Amino acid sequence: MRTITLTDAIREAIEEEMRVDSSVFVVGQDVRGAIFPHTKGLVEEFGTDRVVDTPIAESGMYGVAFGAAQEGMRPIVDFMFGGFSYVTFSECSVTTGQYHFLHGSQHALPIVITAGVGTGQRLANDHAMSIHGTFAHHPGIKVAMPSTPYDAKGMFKAAIRDNNPVVIPWHMGIMMLKGEVPGIGDDYIVPLGVADVKRVGSDVTVLANSLQLQHALSVAEKLAPEISVEVIDPRSFVPFDMETLLTSLEKTNRLVIVDEDWESGGFAATVSARVVEQGFDLLDAPILRVTLPNMPVPGGYMEEYVAPNPERIEAAIREVCL
Amino acid sequence: MALSIDQKKSLMTNLIRAEEFNRMMYRRMMQGKLIGFYHPAEGAIAPGVAASTFLNQDDNLSPHHRGHGITHMLSKGIDIKYYLAEHTGKVTGCCEGRSAFHFSFPEHKVYMMSGFIGYNFAPAVGWGFAAKQRQKGQVVMNCSGDGSYGQGRAHEALLMAQNWKLPIIFFCENNGMSIFSTAMEMHPKPDISSLAEGFGMPSAIVDGQNVFEVAEACLEAIARARAGDGPTFIEAKTLRFNEHDIGTPDLSGWEERSEQEHAEMRAREPVTIATKIALEEGWLTQPDIDHMREAALREIADVEAFADESEIARPPVEELMQGVFAP
């Protein structure tokens, strides 16, 4: 199988869906010129009616997507950096999440919200924050994030075909990560709500996503002679595949959750609470979380030791396996 | 754009309906027969009627929150009984009793209400974007008050609508008040429509107490939008006779509005003004107008009976959870 980068995989998903469904379009700021490679070349094929640049006006930009979705179109709205979604957060969280349910579940709102997120570029908080946990807190919005090029293409296709708002950011730390992906036009999807066991092990389960999944896999490889680490990629946060996690814990009885979000109120906290509620008897050790400490993400050279990293993941694995 | 006699009669009919529906909502709130709150529309009913009466069903309408959009929705031909049932928490409500005061009639292209003032601006850009792409002459009637133009998203929508020549009518129902604060204090210029100049958007200021004058401006703006000539800003100068919502004090700034202010406002009552014009021009008689009111009252009796006879919505949580996501 050929290998392509994560952002090329996202672009292929968008291109292929735009070819088969004329209601799919992309709206954002400088998506035509492609400030990130996942929209590169789209305007040449699909024109400016379907690859739409707006002024720096996030509410109006998101409004194009929101209103067009109500009108039966299938917008992909690109915030460039995830933190920029906060500029229009009432629209893309509260009003988006409540639209279908509050109005009597009579009208679908198919919107894909994407953006680059995460640490690794030393850009500091507003350009480095993750958004999946915050969106996952708002009911009515599906939330997912790919960790490999294969997953990226399949999950973006699933998101574009979904009849709900789907927030699907991608991590800038793995934008050039290469991986095997079926050929152009070989249609497949990776369904939302299905986790993936990325490495089989027996001593401890590590739940990790995106860049941190890659970190977890490298740590698992390093520790293989002494500790057998099972690595699970949730892929989707909403809906979350609790069954795959509990099945793994039946075998390992130990859990480390790596999440590049703040410790307080984040997705790792939600999973931790659910495991305690639904799988307490499976645990032989306290659950440990490797997350961002509760400080705004610093830029510069501090980022590399403040954010979750292989050293912190290894330390947590060793601690729960003591 | 001059109105035909039939058009004037339609406006008169809807104006009287709007007046009686607002009275009904006010009365029910006082009787404890409405859920939540009610922002009465007395004195401010003409703009919504004028903006909505001549829309096609496939035109988008975002009603003003005053009067909870009823004056607009009934003028567009929406049966208010499903909204009253919603506002009384009933299973027959337009949102299955889940939404309190939020309305949604997707088949009439009145998609939503949000509790955030100015929420309408962002989706209106999207509706206009879709309408322009479809090229079927659909328009977006985007109604909101003077207060909503404080929102940055209003300015974003003006920018994008004019830049892309979207078929949107920015319909500002300027009653001079946002809760207690006056538009004079909150805006640097007396006319909100002066914002349009900065974007190169055509605009008009009309007497919001005269339903016919407002409708003429709306028809012109609608025709311009349908022809693909872009957006228009209409500012209807109107009045708010009552307090902001039932139960809050009736203040201007932090002091009671004066009796003199009330007396001056009530001299500009929209049904009185319209009636005078109709009788003077001779296209209606007083008995015709009385019949219109009787018909409105019969309609309201049916609407109230429908809501009152419907069951309260109390589905179990498990059932509600099934409605969070679309299939």
Interface residues (C-beta under 8 A of the other chain):
Chain A: D49 V52 T54 P55 A57 S59 G60 Y62 G63 V64 A65 F66 G67 A68 A69 Q70 E71 G72 M73 P75 T88 S90 E91 V94 T95 Q98 Y99 H100 F101 L102 H103 G104 S105 Q106 H107 A108 L109 P110 P139 G140 K142 N163 N164
Chain B: G93 C94 C95 E96 R98 S99 H102 S104 P106 Y111 M112 S114 F116 Y119 F121 A122 P123 A124 V125 G126 W127 G128 F129 A130 A131 Q133 G152 R153 E156 A157 L159 M160 N163 L320 G323 V324 F325 A326 P327
